[in-house]
Amino acid sequence: MKTIPQELLVNILSRLPAKSVGRCRCVWKPWQTLLSEVDFIKAHLDQTKEFVDNGLLMLISSQSNTMYSASISHNSFNDITALATELGFVVSSEFWTEGMKDDTNKRLLVNPTTKNVQELPVSPYALDPHASFTMYGVGYDHVSDDYKVVTLSYYDTDNEHEPDCTEMFVNVYSVRTGTWKRGESSPYDHAVGHLTAGVFVGECIHWLASRTSDYSSAIVGFDLTEEKFHEVPAPSSIDDDNFVLNRLVVLGGCLTIFPLRPKKETDIWMMKEYGVKESWTKFSIVDNNVSEFRPLVFMAGQREVVMVKDEETVVEKLVMYDLDSATFKDITIHGIDEFHVGGSLAETLVSPYHNHNHETQRE
């Protein structure tokens, strides 16, 4: 039997979906060792990044709070289905607003593909949760080859302990080392009226915020390598007075901004080239019912948008919008009834475990 060179084997297997790699690990013991090595997992992750919109979504049952994955497939715009597969994790209703929180108020780092899970330890620098607000963000630092969790915390203005403290505290957790550290406080005001998870694009985690000098609005990114904030230029046509009534998402691998309060014709802006103001590109959603929605993924060469819509008859509903015909089509979900949509997924083999078996430490 002719032996396949290891470099060629890695190149071939790294192109397979994560679930298929898992099956290959069971075929032959040497493969199990090879496919579990850090270099292979990184190679597979690099391949995965090329498929930013794969039609794979994360759903949370509104009845049991169990997490599901759902893969969208369609032969035509009139025949769109998705099969939901239970992942075995239970999360709380706060998962889709803050992220990573289960029904016991723990925060979890979860890989839905490998089913590996790690409880995120409480930061030793955390503010009193009864007197403060906290937002989370997760991203990958390519320089240190490390996944990081970033928290933005600030005191409730009505709290009795620190009524005059307006500081925006930043904590950073390294998954590689399993340690928390206090970063430089943010120079922006992140108390914009609603808590939201940070959006990871271009090696940075992004939030909407206000400048402390004149309270004007800004899109700010936290660079995971330098661990500092910088501004990202916003579309020039967005009304600054209502800027905080927008939301950030990732669409087609691009930083995207859309309004929380839709109109009959709602503009959505995508930053095609990260950091370049002139690269903001607009497309519009026409909806006579003016339902609230959130774009999730592009399909069919970025001419169809999978969206979640809020409607009175169901908790949330998945639909596909065709940009060319300006029409909606319901997506039929099998395997789950009423649900909330957590977001889109990319299958990876990356483990949420840190490399060293020790207690949470300060740096």
Number of C-alpha atoms within 10 A of each C-alpha: 3 4 6 9 8 10 8 10 13 19 14 11 18 21 16 15 17 22 13 11 20 17 10 16 16 11 10 9 11 10 16 16 10 16 21 15 10 13 12 17 20 16 15 26 19 14 16 20 13 10 13 17 21 19 19 21 22 22 25 27 20 18 10 11 19 18 24 24 23 22 17 19 16 13 8 8 16 12 12 17 18 20 17 21 16 18 18 11 16 18 24 20 17 13 20 18 15 17 22 22 21 19 13 9 11 14 19 18 19 19 19 21 19 17 13 14 15 15 15 20 16 12 18 14 14 18 15 12 12 9 16 16 16 21 20 21 23 21 21 20 17 11 10 11 11 18 20 21 21 25 22 22 24 23 25 19 14 11 13 10 12 13 12 12 12 13 15 19 20 23 21 22 24 17 22 16 17 20 20 24 17 18 14 13 15 18 17 21 20 24 20 15 9 12 15 19 24 26 23 24 20 18 16 25 23 25 24 25 23 20 16 12 9 7 11 14 21 22 19 23 24 24 19 26 16 10 17 16 19 17 16 17 16 21 17 10 6 15 11 13 9 11 21 21 16 15 18 23 24 21 23 21 21 19 23 22 26 22 21 14 14 19 16 13 13 16 17 17 22 23 25 18 14 16 15 12 15 13 14 22 15 14 11 14 21 17 17 9 9 14 14 15 21 20 23 24 25 21 19 11 9 13 12 20 22 24 21 21 17 15 12 7 7 12 15 17 20 23 19 23 23 19 16 8 9 12 14 20 15 17 22 14 18 12 11 17 12 14 22 22 25 19 20 22 21 20 19 22 25 19 20 20 18 16 11 10 9 10 9 16 13 13 7
